[in-house]
């Protein structure tokens, strides 16, 4: 069945891959260090104009760390004037009170700050910065003072999952409107470090139970705070409708202008178009890469005949590629997939994790050596 193509409602502007932190679960590509030619301010304006004309309404500014871009306020103001709902996805590094005020003036509507852990020492060790926790804490307070709706995001993994109660306490203290307790999704750097980051099933069950207890307390106490708990694919039996379907509503533009149906797709052996050379509407409607996994013609027989294909769209293409080497295969998360054993092997390995010291942190040196390793495979 050929798909009717929807509108790219959600635009993710990855302004830069530069970042002062070094999280071992960063979702940027392993070879991020080789992409240096960032789009200019004017080129981003042009992307926003085109996306708005095509019906995009939500705009996320992310990276890397988007605050590294000194033109961020200018970009936010332009997008706001074009009618986008704007959201800043940041580590908080590089934020100051003056910038928070300027971004407010520019029309920024929403801020998401990520923490690494509730414990400052663990937080700073994961981030690779002695002052990261202090900075994030101060900035979260200021974001609330400036009356932004605030999301606090914690990537949950083996190194912090047993402190889930302290994490939620911290979020309540900081008056977060929404808390994302997102168990690590294994793409980019996280996939390289899966053996040190994937929690055990027992840890996930405990963390979810504690989150549910907090939800109850929060409701009883009349506190306005929404807790979102995201279970990792590796403990599911059915795949998620990743990105709400390939090329359905999400459009990511990477720092160098490469357009992607999902921010993790760059690792695939697919030639993705670039906004520097191709109009956005041609990319969205006509390009081979965006049409590649629309509809169900591309699916293996097993998925074609599955009644769930209308719900999960065959699962995650990046995961199928990373685990089986072919993005057209069924997502191995699916219990019916002939590759499901790969997921089961990872679950078993999670019982004997690699230690913290062996995590591969995101930095240019590791980027180079891991990229070379991948090339030589
Ligand atoms: Fe790329 Fe799922 S992360 S399709």
Boltz pocket constraint, residues with backbone or C-beta under 6 A from the ligand:
constraints:
  - pocket:
      binder: B
      contacts: [[A, 187], [A, 242], [A, 243], [A, 262], [A, 263], [A, 264], [A, 265], [A, 315], [A, 316], [A, 317], [A, 318], [A, 319]]
      max_distance: 6.0
